[in-house]
Amino acid sequence: MQKPDVVPPGVPSADGVTVDFALAMGIAAAAQQSSPSAVAGAVLEELCRHLPVAAATLVSFDPFRGSHVVLGSVGYRPEVLDYLTSPAFLVDDVGYRLLVRRPQRRARSWCDVELEYYERSPSVTEVFGPAGFAGGATARLVSTDGRYTGDLHLNTYEQGRPAPGTTAALHHVAPVLAAATDVTRRLSFLLGDRAPDVPAVVVSGKGTLVPVPDRKPPVQLDGDPDLVAGIVAWRESHPGVLQARFHLCRAAGWFQTQLAAVEGGTLVSVRPVPAPHGLTLREMQVLTLLTEGLANVAIGRRLGISARTTAHHVEHVLTKLEVQSRAAATRCAVEQGLRLLPAADSTT
């Protein structure tokens, strides 16, 4: 008979403790720690204090690099940890596949996956069994807005453990753990001066778009690989620059774009603004090249216009910015973020 996918709250624990209460207390304390690794240490300490586990680990998923990071571990050999963070487990393990396909149940033990069948699986016969384990459970950590943030694994030396109450407790605290170990949570601090409705996203070093908690992604980056590639190139060519502002011109108008360096990528936020100083797109292109120190001939060559036409554009730029020199225009452009975003100097 198929087992239900909804774990009822308050399932009594055969382990002799009120597991869901003990774990909830541990998670509440751990969530106050300053880093995900500190959270992991507190969580694992609480697990080992209240449960007869042989090994446990808390693993975080880094969406910037597309890889898993072991935040803390007790009792596992390195080869077992490597397995738990590999596709052989995360893709091929029959129990973990159930967690992915049926997310309404956030934790499962070996007993929840037809025990006799699971004990014949490669996970047990090739990894867990040789390591001495006879039981285990995994909680898949997913944030309230649907982002996968990592996993909590535990194993026991006794068959049939962990007890159903332990698995139920893991199910109920999984969202709290997901929030406490989410490596993207620090991004909110970098967006502190931007209104909650300002779209934001992280562009990873590989050019993938990583969602930011509680933010919509900027539609301007969607379907524009050249723009994304330009952001990646900017990050690589300016490793020492922590923040920079640019402008982006699209058919819908002008947008101010702020880039902030974060570990593994670039935090990008976008908000609509009026045309800066009344500058046209061509004049913004000229001003952007002025900040690179190019002479009129070089600017004209880059834009496919004559040096004379370029000179007229430069004159208009100085007038609109109310400055007297190219150096002053450059300083104004950098301070006010009046340069065009890399690879974004056209209305597409």
C-alpha positions as CSV (number, residue, x, y, z in Angstrom):
1,M,0.0,0.0,0.0
2,Q,1.3,3.5,-0.9
3,K,2.4,5.5,2.1
4,P,0.8,9.0,2.7
5,D,2.9,12.0,1.5
6,V,1.8,14.3,4.3
7,V,3.5,13.9,7.7
8,P,1.2,14.6,10.6
9,P,2.5,17.0,13.3
10,G,3.4,15.8,16.7
11,V,4.1,12.1,15.8
12,P,5.2,10.3,19.0
13,S,8.9,9.4,18.8
14,A,10.1,5.9,19.6
15,D,13.5,7.6,20.5
16,G,12.1,8.6,23.8
17,V,12.1,12.3,23.4
18,T,9.8,14.9,22.0
19,V,12.0,15.2,18.9
20,D,10.1,18.0,17.1
21,F,10.2,20.2,20.2
22,A,13.9,19.5,20.8
23,L,14.8,20.2,17.2
24,A,12.7,23.3,17.0
25,M,14.5,24.7,20.0
26,G,17.8,23.8,18.5
27,I,16.9,25.4,15.2
28,A,15.6,28.6,16.9
29,A,18.9,28.9,18.7
30,A,21.0,28.1,15.7
31,A,19.2,30.7,13.5
32,Q,20.6,33.4,15.7
33,Q,24.2,32.4,14.8
34,S,26.2,34.7,12.5
35,S,27.0,32.3,9.7
36,P,25.6,29.1,8.0
37,S,28.6,27.1,9.4
38,A,27.7,28.3,12.9
39,V,24.1,27.2,12.3
40,A,25.3,23.8,11.2
41,G,27.4,23.4,14.3
42,A,24.4,24.2,16.6
43,V,22.0,22.0,14.7
44,L,24.3,19.0,14.6
45,E,25.0,19.4,18.3
46,E,21.3,19.4,19.1
47,L,20.8,16.3,16.9
48,C,23.5,14.4,18.6
49,R,22.3,15.4,22.1
50,H,18.7,14.2,21.6
51,L,18.9,11.4,19.0
52,P,20.8,8.1,18.7
53,V,22.4,9.0,15.4
54,A,25.7,7.6,14.2
55,A,26.4,10.4,11.7
56,A,24.8,13.6,10.5
57,T,25.6,16.4,8.2
58,L,24.1,19.7,7.0
59,V,24.8,20.6,3.4
60,S,24.2,23.9,1.7
61,F,23.6,24.4,-2.0
62,D,25.6,27.3,-3.5
63,P,23.4,28.6,-6.5
64,F,26.2,30.9,-7.6
65,R,28.6,28.0,-8.4
66,G,26.0,25.3,-8.8
67,S,27.7,23.2,-6.2
68,H,27.2,21.8,-2.7
69,V,29.1,22.8,0.4
70,V,29.3,20.7,3.6
71,L,28.6,23.2,6.4
72,G,29.2,20.7,9.2
73,S,29.5,17.0,9.7
74,V,29.7,14.4,12.5
75,G,30.6,10.7,12.0
76,Y,30.8,10.6,8.2
77,R,33.9,9.4,6.3
78,P,35.0,11.8,3.5
79,E,33.9,9.3,0.8
80,V,30.4,9.2,2.2
81,L,30.2,13.0,2.3
82,D,31.4,13.0,-1.3
83,Y,28.6,10.6,-2.2
84,L,25.9,12.6,-0.5
85,T,26.8,15.7,-2.5
86,S,27.2,13.8,-5.9
87,P,24.8,13.2,-8.7
88,A,24.9,9.5,-7.8
89,F,22.8,10.4,-4.7
90,L,21.1,13.6,-5.7
91,V,20.0,12.3,-9.0
92,D,20.0,8.5,-8.9
93,D,19.1,7.7,-5.3
94,V,15.5,6.4,-5.3
95,G,14.7,8.0,-1.9
96,Y,16.0,11.4,-2.9
97,R,14.1,11.3,-6.1
98,L,10.9,10.9,-4.1
99,L,11.8,14.1,-2.1
100,V,12.3,16.0,-5.4
101,R,9.2,14.6,-7.1
102,R,6.9,14.9,-4.1
103,P,8.0,18.0,-2.3
104,Q,4.9,18.1,0.0
105,R,6.9,15.6,2.1
106,R,10.1,17.3,3.0
107,A,11.8,14.4,4.9
108,R,12.0,10.6,4.3
109,S,13.7,7.7,6.0
110,W,14.8,4.4,4.5
111,C,11.6,2.9,5.8
112,D,9.6,5.4,3.7
113,V,11.1,4.0,0.5
114,E,10.0,0.3,0.7
115,L,12.8,-0.8,3.1
116,E,13.7,-4.1,1.5
117,Y,13.9,-2.4,-1.9
118,Y,16.0,0.4,-0.7
119,E,18.4,-1.9,1.2
120,R,19.2,-3.4,-2.2
121,S,19.9,0.0,-3.8
122,P,23.4,1.1,-4.7
123,S,23.3,3.7,-2.0
124,V,23.1,1.0,0.7
125,T,25.1,-1.8,-0.9
126,E,27.9,0.3,-2.1
127,V,28.1,3.3,0.3
128,F,26.0,3.2,3.5
129,G,26.3,-0.5,4.2
130,P,30.1,-0.7,3.9
131,A,30.3,2.4,6.2
132,G,28.4,0.4,8.9
133,F,25.0,2.2,8.6
134,A,21.7,0.3,8.8
135,G,19.2,3.2,8.7
136,G,19.0,6.8,7.7
137,A,16.9,9.8,6.7
138,T,17.2,13.0,4.6
139,A,15.4,16.3,4.8
140,R,15.5,18.3,1.6
141,L,15.6,22.0,2.5
142,V,13.5,24.3,0.3
143,S,12.7,28.0,1.2
144,T,9.2,29.3,1.5
145,D,9.5,30.9,-1.9
146,G,10.5,27.5,-3.5
147,R,14.3,27.8,-3.7
148,Y,16.4,24.6,-2.9
149,T,19.0,25.5,-0.3
150,G,20.5,22.2,0.8
151,D,20.0,19.0,2.7
152,L,20.2,17.5,6.2
153,H,21.3,13.9,6.3
154,L,21.6,11.5,9.2
155,N,22.4,7.8,9.6
156,T,22.1,5.2,12.3
157,Y,23.6,1.8,13.2
158,E,20.2,0.3,13.9
159,Q,17.7,-0.9,11.3
160,G,14.3,0.9,11.4
161,R,15.8,4.0,12.8
162,P,15.4,6.9,12.8
163,A,11.9,6.5,14.3
164,P,8.8,8.0,12.5
165,G,8.7,10.9,15.0
166,T,12.2,11.9,14.1
167,T,11.3,12.0,10.4
168,A,8.2,14.0,11.2
169,A,10.3,16.5,13.1
170,L,12.7,16.9,10.3
171,H,9.8,17.5,7.9
172,H,8.5,20.3,10.1
173,V,11.8,22.1,10.8
174,A,13.1,21.8,7.2
175,P,11.8,25.3,6.2
176,V,13.4,26.9,9.2
177,L,16.7,25.2,8.4
178,A,16.4,26.2,4.7
179,A,16.1,29.9,5.8
180,A,18.9,29.6,8.4
181,T,21.4,28.1,5.9
182,D,20.4,30.0,2.8
183,V,23.7,31.4,1.4
184,T,21.7,34.1,-0.5
185,R,20.2,35.6,2.6
186,R,23.0,38.1,2.9
187,L,22.0,39.7,-0.4
188,S,19.1,41.4,1.3
189,F,21.6,43.6,3.2
190,L,23.3,44.7,0.0
191,L,19.9,45.8,-1.3
192,G,19.0,47.7,1.9
193,D,18.8,51.1,0.2
194,R,16.6,49.9,-2.6
195,A,12.8,49.7,-2.3
196,P,11.4,46.2,-1.9
197,D,9.7,46.4,-5.3
198,V,13.1,47.0,-7.1
199,P,13.9,43.9,-9.2
200,A,17.2,42.2,-8.5
201,V,19.1,39.0,-9.5
202,V,22.6,37.6,-9.2
203,V,24.5,36.9,-12.4
204,S,26.9,34.1,-11.6
205,G,30.4,33.8,-13.0
206,K,29.0,31.3,-15.5
207,G,26.3,33.7,-16.6
208,T,23.4,32.0,-15.0
209,L,20.7,34.0,-13.2
210,V,20.3,33.2,-9.5
211,P,17.1,34.5,-7.8
212,V,17.3,36.8,-4.9
213,P,15.0,36.1,-1.9
214,D,11.8,38.1,-2.1
215,R,12.8,40.0,-5.3
216,K,11.5,39.7,-8.8
217,P,14.2,39.3,-11.5
218,P,14.8,42.3,-13.8
219,V,12.9,41.6,-17.1
220,Q,15.7,43.5,-18.9
221,L,18.1,40.6,-18.4
222,D,15.7,37.9,-19.5
223,G,16.5,36.7,-23.0
224,D,19.5,39.1,-23.4
225,P,22.7,36.9,-23.4
226,D,24.8,39.8,-24.6
227,L,23.8,41.9,-21.6
228,V,24.4,39.0,-19.2
229,A,27.8,38.4,-20.8
230,G,28.7,42.0,-20.5
231,I,28.0,41.9,-16.7
232,V,30.2,38.8,-16.4
233,A,32.9,40.5,-18.3
234,W,32.7,43.7,-16.2
235,R,33.0,41.6,-13.0
236,E,36.1,39.7,-14.3
237,S,37.8,42.9,-15.5
238,H,37.1,44.9,-12.3
239,P,37.9,42.4,-9.5
240,G,38.7,45.2,-7.0
241,V,35.5,47.2,-7.6
242,L,32.8,46.4,-5.1
243,Q,29.9,48.5,-6.6
244,A,29.2,50.5,-9.7
245,R,26.2,52.2,-11.3
246,F,25.3,52.3,-14.9
247,H,22.4,53.2,-17.2
248,L,20.5,51.0,-19.5
249,C,18.3,52.2,-22.4
250,R,15.5,50.0,-23.7
251,A,12.4,50.7,-25.7
252,A,10.5,51.1,-22.5
253,G,12.8,53.9,-21.4
254,W,15.9,54.4,-19.2
255,F,16.8,52.3,-16.2
256,Q,19.5,52.8,-13.6
257,T,21.4,49.6,-12.9
258,Q,23.5,48.9,-9.9
259,L,26.1,46.2,-9.8
260,A,27.6,44.9,-6.6
261,A,30.3,42.3,-6.3
262,V,29.3,39.2,-4.3
263,E,31.0,35.9,-3.8
264,G,30.6,33.9,-7.0
265,G,28.9,36.6,-9.1
266,T,27.4,40.1,-9.4
267,L,24.2,41.3,-7.7
268,V,22.2,43.3,-10.2
269,S,19.3,45.6,-9.4
270,V,17.3,47.7,-11.9
271,R,14.9,50.5,-11.6
272,P,13.3,52.9,-14.1
273,V,14.5,56.5,-14.2
274,P,14.0,59.6,-16.4
275,A,16.4,60.3,-19.2
276,P,19.6,61.3,-17.3
277,H,20.2,65.1,-17.8
278,G,18.2,64.8,-21.0
279,L,21.0,62.9,-22.7
280,T,20.2,60.9,-25.8
281,L,21.3,57.4,-26.3
282,R,24.1,58.5,-28.7
283,E,25.3,61.1,-26.3
284,M,25.4,58.5,-23.5
285,Q,27.4,56.3,-25.8
286,V,29.9,59.2,-26.4
287,L,30.0,59.9,-22.6
288,T,30.7,56.3,-21.8
289,L,33.6,56.2,-24.2
290,L,34.8,59.6,-22.8
291,T,35.2,57.9,-19.4
292,E,37.6,55.4,-21.1
293,G,39.9,58.3,-22.0
294,L,39.3,58.1,-25.8
295,A,39.9,61.0,-28.2
296,N,37.2,62.1,-30.6
297,V,38.8,60.1,-33.5
298,A,38.8,56.9,-31.5
299,I,35.3,57.5,-30.2
300,G,34.0,58.1,-33.8
301,R,35.7,54.9,-35.0
302,R,34.1,52.9,-32.2
303,L,30.6,54.3,-33.0
304,G,31.0,54.4,-36.8
305,I,30.7,58.2,-37.0
306,S,33.0,61.0,-38.1
307,A,35.3,62.9,-35.7
308,R,33.4,66.1,-36.5
309,T,30.1,64.5,-35.6
310,T,31.7,63.2,-32.4
311,A,32.9,66.6,-31.5
312,H,29.4,68.0,-31.8
313,H,28.1,65.2,-29.5
314,V,30.9,65.9,-26.9
315,E,29.9,69.6,-27.0
316,H,26.2,68.7,-26.3
317,V,27.3,66.4,-23.5
318,L,29.3,69.1,-21.7
319,T,26.4,71.5,-22.1
320,K,23.8,69.2,-20.7
321,L,26.0,68.2,-17.8
322,E,26.9,71.8,-17.2
323,V,30.6,71.2,-17.1
324,Q,33.6,72.8,-18.9
325,S,35.9,69.9,-19.6
326,R,36.1,66.3,-20.7
327,A,37.7,65.4,-17.3
328,A,34.8,67.0,-15.5
329,A,32.3,65.1,-17.6
330,T,34.1,61.9,-16.9
331,R,34.0,62.5,-13.1
332,C,30.3,63.4,-13.3
333,A,29.6,60.2,-15.3
334,V,31.4,57.9,-12.8
335,E,29.9,59.6,-9.7
336,Q,26.3,59.6,-11.0
337,G,26.5,56.3,-12.8
338,L,25.9,57.9,-16.2
339,R,27.8,55.3,-18.2
340,L,26.0,52.7,-20.2
341,L,25.9,49.2,-18.8
342,P,28.4,46.9,-20.6
343,A,27.1,45.4,-23.9
344,A,23.9,47.4,-23.4
345,D,24.3,50.5,-25.6
346,S,21.3,49.8,-27.9
347,T,17.6,49.8,-27.6
348,T,16.7,46.1,-27.9
